Amino acid sequence: MMDPKEAYDSWSAQYDKDHNRTRDMEAQVLRSTLAPLTFHRVLEIGCGTGKNTAWLVGSAQHITAIDLSEGMLDVARDKIRSARVCFRQADVLQPWDFVEGTYDLITFCLTLEHIEHLAPVLLAAATVLDARGHLYIGELHPFKQYSGSKARFVTENGTQVVRCHDHHVSDFLSAASAAGLELISLGEHFDNDDRETTPRILSLLFRKR
Ligand SMILES: C[S@@+](CC[C@H](N)C(=O)[O-])C[C@H]1O[C@@H](n2cnc3c(N)ncnc32)[C@H](O)[C@@H]1O
């Protein structure tokens, strides 16, 4: 099991090129969930190679986009050259010295599976979220996690699995509620919209009370 920083530094060169239904479905879910909202200042936690930064920058005046992995950030910086985006290497588990004021939208996409304890991270996020601001989470659905799905990639040395932590739906809801966030919508998203299969993506949209 690889440590996330080492894993994503190694995965970064091929992350955008690999076949990855989870990555692609989450991109669609974020866009459809956030399209009706107005937002100006965004904090993107675990921006990776900028899959969602590229869409968010179309609406936002400023984005602070942080990631643990310099490799992932290098790809994102190459793709997105906008003065409205500030990419920063940072670990969300360390003090939040990367924040630039407050935000009206905070996103976590396929990142919280690498964080063992949700409560302190969601509390830190709520602290820098404006009143009535939104917090979006798009994650591999817990049912997929229960069946053994984990972030993984293939190299010439074989399949590399990234260290992940299972979170139940109730874990997200209780950590968010304790941070003063109210649930606006919960979505379960299926391959080919086939509701007889295991949902792939769980989306949660909260608003600060
Ligand atoms: C599966 S990738 C998702 C990237 C992007 N959000 C996307 O949806 O394509 C997970 C990202 O979370 C980042 N990450 C993992 N743990 C982190 C931490 N403690 N602090 C900041 N970023 C972290 C990784 O470096 C990686 O880029």
The ligand as an SDF file (V2000), in Angstrom:
LIG
                    3D

 27 29  0  0  0  0  0  0  0  0999 V2000
   -7.5610   10.7030   -6.7970 C   0  0  0  0  0  0  0  0  0  0  0  0
   -6.6540   12.1980   -6.7490 S   0  0  0  0  0  0  0  0  0  0  0  0
   -7.9430   13.3460   -7.1790 C   0  0  0  0  0  0  0  0  0  0  0  0
   -7.4310   14.5670   -7.8610 C   0  0  0  0  0  0  0  0  0  0  0  0
   -8.5350   15.4860   -8.3990 C   0  0  0  0  0  0  0  0  0  0  0  0
   -9.2910   16.0760   -7.3190 N   0  0  0  0  0  0  0  0  0  0  0  0
   -9.4390   14.6850   -9.2980 C   0  0  0  0  0  0  0  0  0  0  0  0
  -10.6130   14.5150   -8.9410 O   0  0  0  0  0  0  0  0  0  0  0  0
   -8.9600   14.2300  -10.3480 O   0  0  0  0  0  0  0  0  0  0  0  0
   -6.4340   12.5370   -5.0100 C   0  0  0  0  0  0  0  0  0  0  0  0
   -5.5870   13.7680   -4.7710 C   0  0  0  0  0  0  0  0  0  0  0  0
   -5.6180   14.0690   -3.3690 O   0  0  0  0  0  0  0  0  0  0  0  0
   -4.3280   14.5290   -3.0120 C   0  0  0  0  0  0  0  0  0  0  0  0
   -4.1480   14.3630   -1.5630 N   0  0  0  0  0  0  0  0  0  0  0  0
   -4.1300   13.1920   -0.8730 C   0  0  0  0  0  0  0  0  0  0  0  0
   -3.9250   13.4290    0.4300 N   0  0  0  0  0  0  0  0  0  0  0  0
   -3.8180   14.7760    0.5700 C   0  0  0  0  0  0  0  0  0  0  0  0
   -3.5510   15.6380    1.6710 C   0  0  0  0  0  0  0  0  0  0  0  0
   -3.3620   15.1460    2.9110 N   0  0  0  0  0  0  0  0  0  0  0  0
   -3.4870   16.9720    1.4580 N   0  0  0  0  0  0  0  0  0  0  0  0
   -3.6580   17.4770    0.2030 C   0  0  0  0  0  0  0  0  0  0  0  0
   -3.9010   16.7050   -0.8880 N   0  0  0  0  0  0  0  0  0  0  0  0
   -3.9670   15.3680   -0.6990 C   0  0  0  0  0  0  0  0  0  0  0  0
   -3.3990   13.6520   -3.8250 C   0  0  0  0  0  0  0  0  0  0  0  0
   -2.0810   14.1750   -3.9360 O   0  0  0  0  0  0  0  0  0  0  0  0
   -4.1340   13.5710   -5.1500 C   0  0  0  0  0  0  0  0  0  0  0  0
   -3.7450   14.5550   -6.0800 O   0  0  0  0  0  0  0  0  0  0  0  0
  1  2  1  0
  2  3  1  0
  2 10  1  0
  3  4  1  0
  4  5  1  0
  5  6  1  0
  5  7  1  0
  7  8  2  0
  7  9  1  0
 10 11  1  0
 11 12  1  0
 11 26  1  0
 12 13  1  0
 13 14  1  0
 13 24  1  0
 14 15  1  0
 14 23  1  0
 15 16  2  0
 16 17  1  0
 17 18  1  0
 17 23  2  0
 18 19  1  0
 18 20  2  0
 20 21  1  0
 21 22  2  0
 22 23  1  0
 24 25  1  0
 24 26  1  0
 26 27  1  0
M  CHG  2   2   1   9  -1
M  END
$$$$
